[in-house]
Amino acid sequence: MQAKPTERWTVAALAKAAGLSRAAFARRFLAELGAPPLRHLTTIRMQRAARRLAESDDSLAAIAAEVGYDSEFAFSRAFKRHTGEAPAAFRRRCSAQGAALALPVVCAAA
């Protein structure tokens, strides 16, 4: 997941790659990382998206595709759900603050 966050990962596919049942994989993953596999994937994607939003002028559609979302709308909705802030608002705030990043998802205290 770390190396290929744009893949369409499923718990079943990850479990198969690990040689475990789906349930055993999910339990072990949660115990080791403290989050279910697909929530962890969302965190990886949102961290990368936040960095791209703060460091580039790329379009939201381009960033959405880069972190594994099929549409700007789906990406925007996931970003806001994860961070509490819309991607465009996050970018404006980071730009206005000229902020050095303190990711995972904040460029500075709001």
C-alpha positions in Angstrom: 0.0 0.0 0.0 2.8 2.4 0.9 4.5 1.9 -2.5 1.4 1.8 -4.6 -1.4 3.9 -2.9 -3.2 4.3 -6.2 -3.9 0.6 -6.5 -7.5 -0.6 -5.8 -6.6 -2.4 -2.7 -9.0 -4.8 -0.9 -8.5 -6.5 2.4 -9.0 -9.8 0.6 -6.2 -9.1 -1.9 -3.8 -7.9 0.9 -4.6 -11.0 3.0 -3.9 -13.3 0.0 -0.6 -11.6 -0.6 0.3 -12.1 3.1 -0.8 -15.7 3.0 -3.5 -15.2 5.6 -7.3 -15.4 5.8 -9.1 -12.0 5.4 -10.1 -12.0 9.1 -6.7 -13.0 10.4 -5.0 -10.4 8.2 -7.4 -7.7 9.4 -6.9 -8.5 13.0 -3.1 -8.7 12.7 -2.9 -5.5 10.7 -5.0 -3.6 13.3 -2.9 -5.0 16.1 0.3 -3.9 14.5 -0.6 -0.6 13.0 -3.5 0.5 15.2 -5.9 1.0 12.2 -7.8 -1.2 9.8 -6.0 -1.7 6.5 -8.3 0.5 4.3 -8.3 3.3 6.9 -4.5 3.1 6.9 -4.6 3.4 3.1 -6.8 6.5 3.3 -4.3 8.0 5.7 -1.4 7.3 3.3 -3.4 8.9 0.5 -4.4 12.0 2.5 -0.8 12.6 3.7 0.4 12.5 0.1 -2.5 14.7 -1.0 -1.8 17.3 1.7 1.8 17.5 0.8 0.9 18.0 -2.9 -1.7 20.6 -2.1 0.7 22.5 0.0 3.8 22.2 -2.3 2.3 22.4 -5.8 -0.1 24.3 -8.0 -1.4 21.1 -9.6 -5.1 20.8 -10.1 -7.3 19.0 -7.6 -8.1 16.5 -10.4 -4.5 15.8 -11.0 -3.8 15.3 -7.3 -6.9 13.2 -6.9 -5.6 10.8 -9.6 -2.1 10.8 -8.2 -3.3 9.6 -4.8 -5.8 7.0 -6.2 -9.2 8.7 -6.6 -11.2 8.4 -9.8 -12.7 11.9 -9.5 -12.0 15.2 -8.0 -15.4 15.0 -6.2 -14.6 11.7 -4.5 -11.2 13.0 -3.5 -12.5 16.3 -2.1 -15.2 14.4 -0.1 -12.6 12.0 1.4 -10.1 14.8 2.1 -12.7 16.8 4.0 -14.0 13.8 5.9 -10.4 12.9 6.9 -9.1 16.4 7.7 -12.2 18.5 8.4 -11.2 20.9 5.7 -11.8 21.0 1.9 -8.7 20.6 -0.2 -8.9 24.1 -1.8 -9.3 25.7 1.7 -6.3 23.7 3.0 -4.3 24.8 0.0 -5.3 28.5 0.5 -4.5 28.3 4.2 -1.1 26.8 3.6 -0.3 29.3 0.9 -1.4 32.2 3.0 0.7 31.1 5.9 3.7 30.3 3.7 3.8 27.3 6.0 6.5 24.7 6.5 4.6 21.4 6.6 3.9 19.6 9.8 2.0 16.7 8.2 0.2 14.4 8.3 -2.5 16.8 7.4 -1.9 20.2 8.8 0.4 22.9 7.5 0.0 24.9 10.8 -2.6 25.3 13.4 -5.9 26.5 12.0 
